[in-house]
Amino acid sequence: MMAYQYIISKRLDPLFAISIGLAAAATRINREEKEKGRNAAETGDVFKKRFNIWWESGENKWG
């Protein structure tokens, strides 16, 4: 049986995976927003609005 090989290291692999996932999500959101005719500033405003709605709803576990 072959031993598991880490991409970077045991501790950095999860951070690497999260960063790849976030980058993929950001790319998809950016592409979808461009298809809707929004520029980067408008996309940022939409994100801020959605984040504030989520934060104020009490669904977050930190606040």
C-alpha positions as CSV (number, residue, x, y, z in Angstrom):
1,M,0.0,0.0,0.0
2,M,1.3,3.4,-0.9
3,A,1.7,6.0,1.9
4,Y,-0.3,9.2,1.6
5,Q,1.8,12.0,0.1
6,Y,1.2,15.6,1.1
7,I,1.1,18.3,-1.5
8,I,2.9,20.8,0.7
9,S,2.9,19.6,4.3
10,K,0.5,18.0,6.8
11,R,-0.4,21.4,8.2
12,L,-0.4,23.6,5.1
13,D,-2.5,21.3,2.9
14,P,-5.8,22.3,4.5
15,L,-4.9,26.0,4.1
16,F,-3.9,25.4,0.5
17,A,-7.2,23.6,-0.2
18,I,-9.2,26.5,1.4
19,S,-7.3,29.1,-0.6
20,I,-7.9,27.1,-3.9
21,G,-11.7,26.9,-3.0
22,L,-12.0,30.6,-2.3
23,A,-10.1,31.5,-5.5
24,A,-12.4,29.3,-7.5
25,A,-15.5,30.8,-5.9
26,A,-14.3,34.3,-6.4
27,T,-13.6,33.5,-10.1
28,R,-17.0,32.1,-10.6
29,I,-18.7,35.0,-8.9
30,N,-16.7,37.5,-10.9
31,R,-17.6,35.8,-14.1
32,E,-21.3,35.6,-13.3
33,E,-21.3,39.3,-12.2
34,K,-19.6,40.3,-15.5
35,E,-22.3,38.4,-17.4
36,K,-24.9,40.5,-15.5
37,G,-23.1,43.7,-16.7
38,R,-21.6,44.7,-13.3
39,N,-18.1,46.0,-12.9
40,A,-15.7,45.1,-10.0
41,A,-16.9,47.9,-7.8
42,E,-20.5,46.9,-8.2
43,T,-19.6,43.3,-7.5
44,G,-17.8,44.4,-4.3
45,D,-20.9,46.4,-3.2
46,V,-23.1,43.3,-3.7
47,F,-20.8,41.2,-1.7
48,K,-20.7,43.8,1.2
49,K,-24.5,44.0,1.2
50,R,-24.9,40.2,1.3
51,F,-22.2,39.9,4.1
52,N,-23.9,42.6,6.2
53,I,-27.3,40.9,5.8
54,W,-25.8,37.6,6.9
55,W,-23.9,39.2,9.8
56,E,-26.9,41.1,11.1
57,S,-29.2,38.1,10.7
58,G,-27.5,36.4,13.7
59,E,-26.6,33.3,11.7
60,N,-22.9,33.8,12.2
61,K,-21.3,32.0,15.1
62,W,-18.8,34.7,16.0
63,G,-21.1,37.6,16.9
